[in-house]
Amino acid sequence: MILGKVTKFSEDVTLNLIELKQENFEYREWIALKYAQEWAFHGGEKPSGKIADEFKKHYSYKERAWIEKIIRIQRLANYSMNLLHKRGWIKSTKKNVCYIGSNQTGNLS
């Protein structure tokens, strides 16, 4: 949510990014966002399966490399912000994911 406020995204844009419904994006853009989401959900491991296949199909090698670099930079930024806010990273064998479903409603402020 901080990114949305800093970049001054509208609430609709921010909600679209949270919900990540395919109909709210061009397909190619949605695939990249879904790929990044899957990467995050799996604790930084590259996704596999249908999303990974579609990602390879719709993006060149160079484009995929840039997108993956951005994903890694964002992960580093998230860890840095957690450290600044004294939320230390705890190594765990269990991957924890906070799922935000597409039925999310309400005010983001």
ABEGO torsion letter per residue (X at the ends): XAAAAAAGBBAAAAAAAAAGBAAABBAAAAAAAAAAAAAAAAGGBBBBEAAAAAAAAABBAAAAAAAAAAAAAAAAAAAAAAAAAGBBBBBBABBBBBBBBAABBEBAX
